Amino acid sequence: MPKKRESNVKKEKVVKEPGSKAPGAVTAKQIFTQDFLRHLYYTQGKVLELATPNDLYTALAYAVRNQILERWLNTVENYNKRGVRIVSYLSAEFLLGPHLENNLINLGIYDEVRESMEDLGLDLRKMIEQEEEPGLGNGGLGRLAACYMDSLATLEIPAVGYGIRYEFGIFDQKIEDGWQKEVTDPWLRLGNPWEIHRPEVAYYVKWGGHTEGYYDDQGRYRVRWVPGREVKGTAYDTPIAGYRVNTCNTCASGRRRPWSPSTFRTSMWETTTAP
């Protein structure tokens, strides 16, 4: 028999991902636990023993968002089919509230995730309370708009909500010497794992200014608008999951970038090339 030749390929030690196990049947809870640990390890760059409360919350949010994204992308594909009509909901405010607990309930995995966290020695309630209140509205108008978006998704009606991504949408109130004092609420200081930034989707929006009269080439009197300010808005998409259904609609909000007419050339270059 011919002598068996040895391979020249160097064999390296296989390093398993955190939470990985030997091949075999695994439960949905075990899969979720592995997904959570994977995000904690690779997205947050932390091991369980050294993770901060925000690390734990963010890793859990990404693990839950993974389950939402499949529904969301399938819904978006349905949007693109011919003959599909989409509701466009325009609102200055969308008071969505914290996402984590609401999404756990809508996906029907609250108890499963709670048990998964308990197996790791973690308290789901504390992780839920870690989430900042999204500052995208102040009262009834924003809450009503958010309820409409929840209901449209639950009824499986294709819809997109269009709003503004406020960096300081809701202020904290303090009383000093009998007077109200407003304190900014930097709710985005630790990031927002539920939104997906679309920097390639941007629009210019004109503000203020004045109107002026002029005569066109045919000698007809016309009036035109001369804006006083122009800002560039980039898009952020947030999936809105319906209750126990596969439909997941979109809340698209825009973040503005300032632009000054007095520095047209410099500002246009910076805003169009900035990430």
N, C-alpha and C positions, 0 to 999 in steps of 0.2 A: 504494500500500500504506500502511496506517496506520503512523504512527511508533511504533517500539518504546519502551514506557515502561520507565524504569529502576526497579528495586525500591528501596523506602525502607529495607529491612532492612540494617542495618550488617553488613558482612562482617568477621568476626574471624579472626585467624590461628589455625589449628588446631594445638594442641600435642599431640603424640603421647605416649602413656604410655611409660615406660621399657621398652625391649625390644620395642616394637611395630615391625612391618615392613609393607611394602606388601602388599596383598591377594594371595593366591596359596596354593598348596599348601604346607602346613607339616607337619613331622614332629611326632610325640608329644613328642620331646625338646625341640623348639623351643617347643612350647606350654607345657611344664613350665618351661622357662627363663623365659619371659615371666611365668608365674604367680609364680615365685620373685621376680623383679625387681619385680613389682607389689606383692607383700606387703612387700618391703624398702622400697619407696618410700612406699606408702600406709599400711601397718600400723605399720611401725617408724619411718617418717619419715626415712629415711636413703638416701643414694646409695651405690653400691657402694664408692667410694673412701674414704668416711668411716665405713663400718659397722664396729661392734665385733664380736668373735667371737660375742657373744650375739645381736646383731642378725642376723647371718648364720644362726645356728642357728634362731632364732625364725621368720624368714621362710621358711626351708626347711621347718620343722615345719608351718607353716600351709599351705604349698603341698602337702605330702603329705596333711595332714588334709583338704584339699578333695576329694581323691580318695576318702578314706575316707567322707566325709559322704554321698555319693550312695548308697553301699552301705548305710550306716547307716540313712538315712531310708527306703530301700526295705524294709529289715528291720523297722523300726518299723511301717511300714504293714501288713506281713504279721502283726505281732503283734496288730493290732486287728481282724483278720478273725475271724468267728465260728468257734468250734471249734478255734482254735489254743491249744494248751496251752504254758505258759511255765515253764521251770525258774527258781525263785527261790533263789539261792545266798546265804545269809547267813553272813558271816565277819567276825571282828574285824580281820582283816588281809588285804590283797591285795598281795603283793610282786610287782608287775607288772614291775619292771625298767625300764630306759630304753626309751622308745617308738620313737624315730626309726629305729634300725637294724632293729628287729623289724618295724615296719610296712613299711619298704622291701622286706624279704624277703617278707613275707606278700602284698604287692601285686604282687610280681614285677617291680619297677622299680628294683632296686638298681643294676644296671649302667648303666641309662639315666640315672639321676640322677647317678651318679658322673661319667659323661661330660659331662653338662650342667654340672656344677660345674667340671670341668676346663676346659671351654671359656671359663669366666669367670675362670680363674686361681685357683680355690678348691680346697681339699683336703677332700673329703667326710669322710675319717676324722677330721680335726680338728673338723669341725662335729658329728660324732656324739659325740665325746668331750666336747663342751661341755655336753651335757645332764646335768642333775642326776639322781641316783638318786631316784626317788619314795619318800619316807619313809612308806610305807603298811603296813609290816610289819617283822618282825625276823628271821624264820627259816622253819622248815619249814612251819608252818601257813599263813603268807601265801604262800609260794612254791607250795604245793600248790593253794591256792585259785586263784592266778593261772594255773597250768597247766590246771586244770579249765575256767576261762573260755576259754583259748586253744583247748582241745580241743572244747568245746561249739560255739564259733564255726566251727571247721574242719569239724566234723561237721554243721554247719548245723542245730543244735538250738537253738531260741529260748530264750534265757536272759538273766537280769538278775542281776548280782552286787550285793549291798547291803553296804556297809561304812562305815568312818569315815575322813574326810579329816583325817588327823593333820598338824598343822603342824610338829611335831618328832617324827616317828615313830621315826626311827633316830638314836641318838646316836653321835657320833664318840668313839673311845676313845684316851686318851693315858695313858702311864705316867710318873708323876713320883715320884721317890724310891722306886721299887719298888711304888707303889700305883696302882691304876686311877683315872683321873679322867674323868668323863663330860663331854663338850662337846656342846651342842645343835647340831643339824644343820638350819639354816633353809633347807630345800631349795626353799621357795616364794619366796625373796627376789627372784628374777628373773622370777617368774611361771611359769605352766604352760600352754603353748599347746594341749595335748591335751584339756583339760577344758573343758566348757561349763557355766557357772554358771546355775542356775535359781533366782533369788532369790524367784520367786513360789511355789515349792514348798517349804513349810516345815512342820515338825511339832514339837510340844512333847513332850519326853521327861522323865519323872520319875525321880529318883534317890534312893536312900537312904531315910531317914525311919524310921517305926515303924508298928506296927499298934495299934489300940485297939478295945475292945469297946463296943457300944452296943445299944440296943433300938429296933427299928423301930416303926412306927405300930400294928402288930398285936401288939406286945409280945414279938416274937421276938428272941432274942439274935443279933447280927450282929457281924462283925469287918470293919473297913475299914482300908485302907492310907492313912497320912498321909505323903506324900513330904516329904523334907527339902530337896529342891532340884529345880528344874526348869530345863531348858535348851532353847533353840530351835535346831533343826538345819535348815540350808538345803542344797539339793541341788546336787551337781556331777556331771555325766554325762561319762564317758570312753568313747569307742568302742573296742571290742575286735575287731579284724579277724581273720578266719580266714585260714588259709593257702591262697592261690590259689582262694578261693571268693568269692561275692558276699555271704554272710552276715556281718553285723557286729553283735555283741551289745553290751550296755551294762554298764558297771560304775558303779553309782550310789553315790556316797559323800556323807556328810553332814558339814557343818562346823557346830560348835556355837556358839551365842551365849550368854554367861552371863546368869543372871537371879537376883536375890536376893529372897527372900520378904519381907524387911524393907522393900523399896522397890517394892512391888507396882505401884502406879499409875504411877510414873515409868518403871520398867523395862518394863512391858507396853507402854507407849506407845512407848518407844524401840525395842524389839525388833520391834514390828509395823509401825513406819513406817520403820525403817532399811532402806537398799537391800541 
